[in-house]
């Protein structure tokens, strides 16, 4: 066997399981047990390890958290090992340790190789590790969408490549059609929107606001409104610094500082410290002279014109009106200018509706033609793959006690009117996100029987075997290391059950197979049989998992056969089943 192998799991406080270690065979492992013992908890545990949805209801009553730990043997060159190492995980002697914890409050944590990782990473890795199939998957196969997906998966690149091109073109066509529909169906609303934008842009253009103008005008209004006080203060300050010509005997700061400077200059050579102070006084004298001159200029330049103040206030009022209509008090005029820029762009778009309609119509028609070509390529690839897929599943059914059954894959198309369809090979067909093909699996269970959809013509047992046959076919074309089947043999018994066990054993020669089953015919073919058994002390019910060998395995198969483990007839039949299975393998 080549590839990753799940060696064991430890399950604690999950459902009815208190604490159990599940040791899995690298080949075929069968999980059995009485109804209600908790066999599905094995499936649930593996699902959690693989990134499945956590649910607080899974936590055993009275426990703080449920914990599932797994040990996965991984080849060093496997893609899973590389992806895990990228996430910071470390391999432990060739094994990858995975754990998942679900608290009683529903919180979930995941660890990979000793490192905390997002749960989504486990789900990502699971795509290359395990294929899980249960009764819900069988029901899912009844849906046409799932049947098409199965065919596409089998076809591989022959469908994947044109489907990717089709999907890209389909999405673009939807977007173009939506834009075109909005323009044509909302023409009146768009015209009204254009009129409002045009009015607003004209109003703003009439005022001709400039960036930062509101701030500049606010400062100028403040200055003009207090011009008299500003002029008086500037004159008083100038007089204090430079003196008042009308008061020759007055004392001013410039004269006093200059006198102090001259006094120190006469003795600065005797002490460097005093010389430094003299220098600083010289600098102060120069600074006082500069400030004095600027104060004189400020007073001379101050504009106290009432007409200018009135003009400024009028301009500010105009700008305030614009801010109230098209901006916001917090952002001021900048918001108005931004609205004008965006409004002009939107108006250009609305005014160009006629041109835009022509452009979109032309693009839509081109995309429809292109989509038709991709749809035809998809149909051709699916038709070719459908013949091979049907033949492969039919061949598998022959080894599952349905030797005369025949599975075919039918592709149907629905005619449509031109606006709602695309032209494919000269026909106008309804289409969707995956093409124009409706794919359906048909089953003829025996010669002479008409081929009918499996949703209508297959019994529960037949559906189980068709599902298994499909998965075995996938195992040959798109394999994964491990397959987990939960009650895949539902509705099956007798010879059919033996054939299912035999086919699963053959699959286990190239992959790891884990099967939850109620059929002794299937369990007998397993390399290892695990028993999930429950105990009840009168107040608490719990389940454990143990590996069955020798006499224990015969006893369990006897119970599965006859409902009792002490029947000599059932024991003989169980031993016969085991012997036949070993001889077959």
KAGI-V677983 format. One record per pair of residues at least 24 apart in sequence whose C-alpha atoms are under 6 Angstrom apart, sorted by the first residue. I is the first residue (numbers start at 0). GAP is how many residues later the second one is. Records with the same first field share a line. If there is no record, write none. Layout:
I->GAP / GAP
This chain:
0->509
2->478
3->69 / 70 / 477
4->67 / 68
5->66
6->64 / 65
7->62 / 63
8->60 / 61
9->58 / 59
10->57
11->54 / 55
12->47 / 53
13->44 / 45 / 46 / 52
14->43 / 44 / 45
15->526 / 527
16->525 / 526 / 527
19->524 / 525
25->486
26->481 / 485
27->480 / 485 / 486 / 498 / 499
28->485 / 497 / 498 / 499 / 500
29->484 / 485 / 486 / 493 / 496 / 499
30->485 / 498 / 499 / 500
31->485 / 499
32->498 / 499 / 500
36->496 / 497
38->493
48->51
49->72 / 73 / 76
50->68 / 71 / 72
54->51
55->48 / 49 / 50
58->45
63->39 / 40
64->37 / 38 / 39
65->35 / 36
66->33 / 34
67->31 / 32
68->29 / 30
69->27 / 28
70->25 / 26
71->24
88->24 / 26
127->352
128->351 / 352
129->350 / 352 / 353
130->352
131->352
132->352
133->351 / 352 / 354
141->313
143->296
147->291
154->230
157->223
158->222
165->208
193->153
223->80 / 85
226->77
230->68
233->61
237->54 / 57
371->50 / 51 / 52
374->60
375->48
392->76 / 77
395->73
399->96 / 99 / 100
400->95
403->42
404->39 / 40 / 41
405->37 / 38
406->35 / 36
407->34
408->31 / 32
409->29 / 30
410->26 / 27 / 28
411->25 / 26
412->24
459->31
460->30 / 31
463->24 / 25
480->30
481->29 / 30 / 31
482->30
483->29 / 30 / 31
484->30
485->29 / 30
486->29 / 30
496->24
500->24
519->37 / 40
523->54
524->56
